Amino acid sequence: MTLKIGDKAPAFKGETDEGPLSLKDLKGSRVVLYFYPKDDTPGCTLEACAFRDTLPRFKKMNAKVFGVSKDTVEKHGKFAKKYELPFTLISDSDGSICDSFGVWVEKSMYGKKYMGIERATYLIDEAGIIRNIWRKVKVTGHAEDVLNVIKSI
């Protein structure tokens, strides 16, 4: 099943450096859930830093930003510390969050096929409804695009 705008966001539970976090813990806030392949790689670092740099503007719109990858809580901690990321990174070590949001996909590089996380972002409203979806995200300008959509709803 492919998620679409207007659907209820799938319930999820992931590990963070502050303990478990679930979607129900976030009720009443707008949630920006961005999925990325791997900590401390060039594109993922640019994306995380863009969200870091625009975070005050997200906060003004009652939006909380969360990054999700299959990296461990420990790797997330090192990544967040290295780049001074002021938002929570969620470890999806078993892949259940990626599966439920449809971002664990077949990818291809240099003719080889493999499974991996498709860079994607979901905007979830205060009631848990998906208000926008960005698939196959291009990093440059993405955080600004998300901000502009939040302003419009």
MORAZI-V884464 format. One record per run of one state. SS is the DSSP state (A for helix, B for strand, O for the rest). FROM is the first residue (numbers start at 1). TO is the last residue. If there is no record, write none. Layout:
# MORAZI-V884464
ss=SS from=FROM to=TO
ss=SS from=FROM to=TO
This chain:
# MORAZI-V884464
ss=O from=1 to=7
ss=B from=8 to=8
ss=O from=9 to=12
ss=B from=13 to=16
ss=O from=17 to=18
ss=B from=19 to=22
ss=A from=23 to=26
ss=O from=27 to=29
ss=B from=30 to=35
ss=O from=36 to=41
ss=A from=42 to=60
ss=O from=61 to=62
ss=B from=63 to=69
ss=O from=70 to=72
ss=A from=73 to=82
ss=O from=83 to=87
ss=B from=88 to=91
ss=O from=92 to=95
ss=A from=96 to=101
ss=O from=102 to=103
ss=B from=104 to=109
ss=O from=110 to=111
ss=B from=112 to=117
ss=O from=118 to=119
ss=B from=120 to=124
ss=O from=125 to=128
ss=B from=129 to=134
ss=O from=135 to=141
ss=A from=142 to=152
ss=O from=153 to=153
